Amino acid sequence: MLGWKWVVWKVLNVSRNQLRDHYLFNRRCDYTGTMPVLHTFDVSFNQLTSLNDFASFAGEFEGLQILDVSNNQLQTVDDSVCNWKQNISKLIAHHNALEVSSLRCLPTTVHFLDLSFCKLDQLDVHYFQQAVNLRELLLSGNKIKFIPSGWKSPNLQYLSLDGNSFGLISMNSFKYMPSLATLRAGNNPYHCTCDLYTFIQKTTTNRRVNITDWPENYKCYYPEHLLNKMAAEFSPGRIACDMKLVILISVITTASVVIGIMAMCYCFDVPWYTKATFQIIRAKYRAHKEGLKPEQRYDYHAFISYSHSDADWVRNQLLPCLESSRPPYHVCIHERDFTPGKWIIDNIIENIENSLKVIVVLSQNFVDSEWCNYELYFAQQRAIGKTFSDVILVVKEPINPNSLPSKYCKLKKMLSTKTYLEWPQQPKHQGFFWAQLKSVLGKPSVPQTPQHQPGSDPDISSTANMSDTECSESIHY
């Protein structure tokens, strides 16, 4: 073992020997006051392994400023704390076998720290927070997999990270290094993404940080189709990488789509159809809850849908001629045949479903009536898959199909593709109209459970007992 007690050198170089830990340090010895004026100690290219033992030995050199322990096999062997009594300003420790836990055994007073090629795979940010005087840091040739978030080094000016294993780098990677002026970070497996593109663009534009090995040492590793492509050639464009612009475009696009959908809903009366469909579903649910089952036969030959303003025509003209036939047609009208105390929607749906046909008395009053709209919609829903063969259109007064609201799109289609009956104003033509209507209705048959007999309603009995001959005579005067 070497004797150090009376050595007074300022510079000591014992590099490129075969020195081992026990050649330099013996735990049983007292090294207090050893080599008090030693300024530079070079022990590189030896076979030292214990960073803890070396710190206990060299930590007694009170004047030591520069220490070179490179090209050894140094690593920490226990969890003991390393005490460095002097203010070491420069530590050269490249080409060792350090681990992340080894950083806590390094002096925190250094201005220059070289940990290149030390097989480090991650960094201990707590050490760098304590090393507040650090200005130059060399970490080249390690296996660092990522740049830790929250890495703070307020006075760091030069940083070398080239030849590691991290692929992600962004504006947030060095935001806690306000003094950083020079960066070397090439030869890493970079992910060519917007983060890298934005970092390079802003860094090279602002020129606050000088990237010394750009662009020759920066290649894409991911995604696969960009493998080995120069990162300088990667240009995703402003729209793809400007998050504020992407959000703005997304908001404008979404708002435009929503406004467009709302406009279409307004034009095509989607809210009305939604409301009507909901009424059907609710009525079906109530019927199911009450245990009602659909009948196999119909109670009525026809359900007549008409506006209240056309009620006189229905009572005085339509009902008498249908219910006075032999045998009579059993028809349903809301003011006479709806069940009192029942939901109006339930009455409409139930009676439409219990009718063989639906006669729609079409007029401008019908178009303007909300309940008539429901009745027509429910009739159309029932007719789905039947090409509207159960719906008979009786046009009481001329109507321009193009003037109908958008919610009558199916009615427009029916008026343009389906033959309808038009009520003639000349009495001499009305007889043919009734013949056509009865032909479309078909021959009357006895319904399963007739709920109304012609003439049983006192308000309508005055016109409901006419024979076919009397109906014809009333038409022709």
Residue pairs with C-beta under 8 A, 6 or more apart in sequence:
1 22
1 23
1 24
1 26
2 23
2 24
4 31
4 34
4 35
5 34
7 34
7 35
7 38
8 35
8 36
8 37
9 35
9 37
9 38
10 37
10 38
10 39
10 40
10 63
11 38
11 39
11 40
11 42
12 35
12 38
12 40
12 41
12 42
13 42
14 42
14 43
14 46
15 42
15 43
15 44
15 45
15 46
15 68
16 44
16 45
16 46
17 45
17 46
18 46
18 47
19 43
19 46
19 47
19 48
20 46
20 47
20 48
20 49
21 48
21 49
21 50
21 53
21 54
24 43
24 48
24 53
24 54
24 57
25 31
25 53
25 54
25 56
25 57
27 53
27 56
31 57
31 60
32 60
33 60
33 62
34 60
34 61
35 61
35 63
36 61
36 62
36 63
37 63
38 61
38 63
38 64
39 63
39 64
39 65
39 66
40 64
40 65
40 66
40 67
40 68
41 58
41 61
41 64
41 66
41 67
41 68
42 68
43 54
43 67
43 68
43 69
43 72
44 68
44 69
44 70
44 71
44 72
44 92
45 70
45 71
45 72
46 71
46 72
47 72
47 73
48 54
48 69
48 72
48 73
48 74
49 72
49 73
49 74
49 75
49 77
50 74
50 75
50 76
50 77
51 74
51 75
51 76
51 77
51 82
51 98
51 102
51 105
52 76
52 77
52 78
52 80
52 82
52 105
54 69
54 74
55 82
55 83
55 84
55 105
56 82
56 83
58 64
58 67
58 84
59 82
59 83
59 84
59 85
59 86
60 85
61 86
62 85
62 86
63 86
64 86
64 88
65 86
65 87
65 88
65 89
65 90
66 88
66 89
66 90
66 92
67 88
67 90
67 91
67 92
68 92
69 91
69 92
69 93
69 96
70 92
70 93
70 94
70 95
70 96
70 114
71 94
71 95
71 96
72 95
72 96
73 96
73 97
74 93
74 96
74 97
74 98
74 102
75 96
75 97
75 98
75 99
75 102
76 98
76 99
76 101
76 102
76 104
76 105
79 101
81 104
81 105
82 104
82 105
82 106
84 107
84 108
84 109
86 109
87 109
88 107
88 109
88 110
89 109
89 110
89 111
89 112
89 133
90 110
90 111
90 112
91 106
91 107
91 110
91 112
91 113
91 114
92 112
92 114
93 106
93 113
93 114
93 115
93 118
94 114
94 115
94 116
94 117
94 118
94 138
95 116
95 117
95 118
96 118
97 118
97 119
98 115
98 118
98 119
98 120
99 119
99 120
100 120
100 121
100 122
100 123
100 124
101 124
102 118
103 123
103 124
103 127
104 124
104 126
104 127
106 113
106 127
108 127
108 130
108 131
108 132
109 131
109 133
110 131
110 133
110 134
111 133
111 134
111 135
111 136
112 134
112 135
112 136
113 131
113 134
113 136
113 137
113 138
114 138
115 137
115 138
115 139
115 142
116 138
116 139
116 140
116 141
116 142
116 160
117 140
117 141
117 142
118 142
119 142
119 143
120 139
120 142
120 143
120 144
121 142
121 143
121 144
121 145
121 165
122 144
122 145
122 146
122 148
123 139
123 144
123 148
123 151
125 148
125 150
125 151
125 152
128 134
128 137
128 151
128 152
128 153
128 156
129 152
129 153
131 153
132 154
132 155
133 155
134 153
134 155
134 156
135 155
135 156
135 157
135 158
135 179
136 156
136 157
136 158
137 153
137 156
137 158
137 159
137 160
138 160
139 159
139 160
139 161
139 164
140 160
140 161
140 162
140 163
140 164
140 184
141 162
141 163
141 164
142 163
142 164
143 164
143 165
144 161
144 164
144 165
144 166
145 164
145 165
145 166
146 166
146 168
147 161
147 166
147 168
147 169
147 173
147 174
149 172
150 176
151 173
151 174
151 176
151 177
152 176
152 177
153 176
153 177
154 176
154 177
154 178
154 179
155 179
156 177
156 179
156 180
157 179
157 180
157 181
157 182
158 180
158 181
158 182
159 174
159 177
159 180
159 182
159 183
159 184
159 185
160 183
160 184
160 185
161 183
161 184
161 185
161 188
162 184
162 185
162 186
162 187
162 188
162 213
162 217
163 186
163 187
163 188
164 188
165 188
165 189
166 188
166 189
167 188
167 189
167 190
167 191
167 221
167 222
168 191
168 193
168 195
168 196
169 185
169 188
169 190
169 195
169 196
169 199
170 195
170 196
170 198
170 199
171 195
171 198
171 199
171 202
173 199
174 180
174 183
174 209
180 209
181 208
181 209
181 210
182 209
182 210
182 212
183 203
183 209
183 210
183 211
183 212
184 211
184 212
184 213
185 211
185 213
186 213
186 214
186 216
186 217
186 218
187 213
187 217
189 221
189 222
190 196
190 218
190 219
190 220
190 221
190 222
190 231
191 220
191 221
191 222
191 223
192 220
192 222
192 223
192 226
192 229
192 231
192 234
193 236
194 236
194 240
194 241
196 231
196 234
197 234
197 235
197 236
197 241
198 241
200 211
200 214
200 218
200 231
200 232
203 209
203 211
204 211
204 214
214 232
215 230
215 231
215 232
218 230
218 231
218 232
219 228
219 229
219 230
219 231
220 226
220 227
220 228
220 229
220 230
220 231
220 234
221 227
226 234
238 245
239 245
239 246
239 249
240 246
264 270
265 271
267 406
268 406
268 407
268 409
269 405
269 406
269 407
272 373
272 407
273 377
273 407
276 373
276 374
276 377
276 378
277 381
279 345
279 349
279 374
280 349
280 378
280 381
282 345
283 343
283 345
283 346
283 349
283 350
284 349
286 343
286 346
287 346
287 350
294 353
295 354
295 448
297 447
297 448
298 354
298 355
298 356
298 447
298 448
299 330
299 332
299 351
299 354
299 355
299 447
299 448
299 449
299 450
299 451
300 330
300 331
300 332
300 337
300 351
300 354
300 355
300 356
300 447
300 451
301 322
301 329
301 330
301 331
301 355
301 356
301 357
301 441
301 444
301 445
301 447
302 322
302 329
302 331
302 332
302 355
302 356
302 357
302 358
302 359
302 392
302 441
303 331
303 332
303 351
303 352
303 354
303 355
303 357
303 358
303 359
303 379
304 314
304 318
304 319
304 331
304 332
304 333
304 359
304 361
305 358
305 359
305 360
305 361
305 366
305 372
305 375
305 376
305 379
306 313
306 314
306 333
306 360
306 361
306 366
306 372
307 361
307 363
307 365
307 366
307 368
307 369
307 372
308 365
308 369
309 363
309 365
310 361
310 363
310 365
310 366
310 396
311 335
313 361
313 396
314 333
314 361
315 459
315 460
315 463
316 463
318 359
318 361
318 394
319 331
319 333
319 460
319 463
319 464
320 463
320 464
320 465
320 466
320 471
320 474
321 434
321 437
321 466
321 468
321 471
321 475
322 328
322 329
322 331
322 437
322 438
322 441
323 329
323 330
323 331
323 454
323 455
323 464
324 454
324 464
324 465
324 466
324 467
324 468
324 470
324 471
325 438
325 444
325 468
326 467
326 468
327 444
327 445
327 446
328 444
328 454
329 438
329 441
329 444
330 444
330 447
330 450
330 451
330 452
331 359
332 351
332 354
332 355
332 451
332 452
334 347
334 348
334 351
336 452
336 457
336 459
336 460
337 351
337 451
337 452
338 344
338 347
338 351
339 347
344 371
345 374
348 371
348 374
348 375
348 378
349 378
352 358
352 375
352 378
352 379
352 382
353 382
356 390
356 442
357 390
357 391
357 392
357 440
357 441
358 375
358 379
358 382
358 383
358 390
358 391
358 392
359 392
359 394
359 437
360 366
360 375
360 376
360 379
360 391
360 392
360 393
360 394
361 394
361 396
362 393
362 394
362 395
362 396
362 399
362 411
362 420
363 395
363 396
363 397
363 399
364 397
364 399
366 372
366 376
367 399
367 404
367 405
367 408
373 407
376 408
376 411
379 390
379 391
380 388
380 391
380 410
380 411
382 390
383 389
383 390
383 391
388 414
388 418
391 414
392 420
392 421
392 437
392 440
392 441
393 414
393 415
393 418
393 420
393 421
394 420
394 421
394 422
394 423
394 437
395 420
395 421
395 422
395 423
396 423
397 423
398 422
399 415
401 411
401 412
401 415
401 416
402 412
404 411
404 412
414 420
421 433
421 436
421 437
421 440
422 433
423 430
423 433
424 430
424 432
424 433
427 475
427 476
427 477
428 476
430 475
430 476
431 472
431 475
431 476
434 471
434 472
434 475
454 464
454 465
455 461
455 464
455 465
457 464
466 474
